[in-house]
């Protein structure tokens, strides 16, 4: 009798975990939209011929560029493979590699969030790895992997309440990354900030691990026949903060030793106009994306011509 009860509870727990996993990965949980965004971008990348420019990073790449402007200025196909910062360098970088073909140029725009990671992992690394079928790509420890497998089947109350509200008010479930994409992988919807703006500060330079991972990524890109370039992100930041200036300068020197780095030497890409930004200190408005892309094209042209 005891064994029957144990098996009954195990079966119930397994069904509950399975239902939770289906919701999180396919039914409207936070991982649903991240998985879908990645898979849609991969499908788009496979339709673009090489040589091409691949722009990648977190959401600071996804919501930063206008691929049409870049392509027109450079005379080169462009694909936006920016994903989400909390996925971490350990998952973002290897997820890009299969799309790199001989002659391609990869432009990595790492947010400072990514550069501050001590182990290349973020809050969404495990969920992303499992949902996209890459459980071993992020160098997750067995303990982390087991924990992430367990948590993948546990929907958050907040997500479930949001899904229920979406169905009641919109008739469908929505998510942050559920927007349609252009043929180059750019977002088509601009998020708007509802709270007050404040100027961002950078509290530390890039970690040794982040620099080592990016250096390894350069070798991986070159092994695929591609070329790696780097660019500092635009941020709405405090231009008068000495620590921010110092930390970005240290990061700039370290990144420049790995690969050619694109940035404005005077401003270090710190912007003091909040009107350029949408909902975060990295995400740009459509007008700012066009401006940013025009400037990027000017910085890229001499490198690509060589």
HELIX and SHEET records of a PDB file:
HELIX    1   1 UNK A    2  UNK A   22  1                                  21    
HELIX    2   2 UNK A   23  UNK A   27  3                                   5    
HELIX    3   3 UNK A   30  UNK A   45  1                                  16    
HELIX    4   4 UNK A   59  UNK A   62  1                                   4    
HELIX    5   5 UNK A   67  UNK A   74  1                                   8    
HELIX    6   6 UNK A   85  UNK A   87  5                                   3    
HELIX    7   7 UNK A   89  UNK A   97  1                                   9    
HELIX    8   8 UNK A  112  UNK A  115  1                                   4    
HELIX    9   9 UNK A  125  UNK A  131  1                                   7    
HELIX   10  10 UNK A  142  UNK A  152  1                                  11    
HELIX   11  11 UNK A  157  UNK A  170  1                                  14    
HELIX   12  12 UNK A  208  UNK A  223  1                                  16    
HELIX   13  13 UNK A  242  UNK A  256  1                                  15    
HELIX   14  14 UNK A  274  UNK A  276  5                                   3    
HELIX   15  15 UNK A  286  UNK A  305  1                                  20    
SHEET    1   A 5 UNK A  77  UNK A  80  0                                        
SHEET    2   A 5 UNK A  52  UNK A  57  1                                        
SHEET    3   A 5 UNK A 105  UNK A 109  1                                        
SHEET    4   A 5 UNK A 227  UNK A 231  1                                        
SHEET    5   A 5 UNK A 261  UNK A 262  1                                        
SHEET    1   B 2 UNK A 235  UNK A 236  0                                        
SHEET    2   B 2 UNK A 270  UNK A 271  1                                        
END                                                                             
